[in-house]
Amino acid sequence: MGVMRFRNVVAVAALAGFAFSSPAMAEPQVEVLHWWTSGGEAKAIKVLVDDFKAAGGAWTDMPVAGGGGDAARTALKARVLSGNPPTAFQMKGPSIQEWHEEGALTTGIDAVAKDNNWDGVLPASIANHMKCEGKYCAAPVNVHRIDWIWANPKVLAKAGVAMPTTWDEFNAAADKLKSMGVTPLAHGGQSWQDATVFEAVALGVGGNEFYRKAFVDLDPATLGGATMVKVFDQMRKLRGYVDPNFSGRDWNLATAMIMKGEAAFQIMGDWAKGEFSNAGLTAGVDYLCAPTPGAGYLYNVDSFAMFDVKGENKVTGQNLLAKLIMGKNFQKVFNLAKGSIPARTDVPLNAFDYCAQRSAYDMNVTSGNGGLLPSFAHGMAMRNAQAGAITDVVTKHFNSDMSSADAAKALAEGVKNSL
Ligand code: GAL
């Protein structure tokens, strides 16, 4: 509702002698800071913007470009430090707790969560991430899986290679592609993308327990041990499979290389599927998806955390935003565009493609066998300082001739110094 219309409503209400309660009439307003600027990401957030406007709200969009959100998080810090936080920020996992400890978040949406039975429709592990001392301070939109390989089927067929199911198969396929002059791995040399590939490799090469010990428990012996050396050996192999222009490339441009047949594989979370869908491509026909070799599942839950802001309109805006985000139909339409699966467990998946159905199936299986593990590269497993320390080493190794043994040693030391 615009200001003029709002005034008119007040005037009419006054003339008619109605009791006018301002909280009920406050125009919902939000200013949302996020980094969803690629084609697929923008299409997905538009679903939320449109729903919010249709419900009578005013949405101020604050996109800060940069995959993985590093630039957006820097912008957020500056906003909070200057005493001017956004109403909501796309935030994840332990960062929600870190911002809560700073006193920056509000649990005002807890009443919306209670009224709409969030505890009953979210897996407990996701719900716990969304709570600040037992009350909801964030609303989840989805579950992204990280450990995926995307491929161009025509390129694979031409080289006579199949989707790999082991890292040895991956290397053999990549060697063959390379010998034919095809770039085996589309990659963007940005540190968060290096970390994304690294955690998928770590899960596959080391297994679920290794991953948990290294990236959840931060066990020094595992971080610096012999298995980690093997993980870095595989990273060195992958470095040999990227094209010469990989440095600094955005992730969606790497996805475009798969679409155009300029490269065979990309290892990336399923927001890559948002790009394929946005280009009108069909899973299983125009592109293939398969989990990276390994038995686990690396999850990444996008959510909107609510900042402690003043003003009735903004508080009303947060409540409306929270309600819409957890809407059953919203979770379907949004995630069809985003490439992820709904956070709610009661959304039917029949409209989703086989990649999404595989994701939901594997999530269910791994949640029962210890294989459902948080992505460290996307802020789900540990605090920012430790994730940053690991990412620094991974990127340094990928972009130099550092040995695997030195990298594993540096990893253990880096984490120790960041604690
Ligand atoms: C992730 C985020 C995804 C996707 C990706 C690339 O961290 O969870 O939603 O946007 O970054 O920007």
Boltz pocket constraint, residues with backbone or C-beta under 6 A from the ligand:
constraints:
  - pocket:
      binder: B
      contacts: [[A, 35], [A, 36], [A, 41], [A, 66], [A, 67], [A, 68], [A, 69], [A, 144], [A, 271], [A, 300], [A, 301], [A, 302], [A, 377], [A, 378]]
      max_distance: 6.0
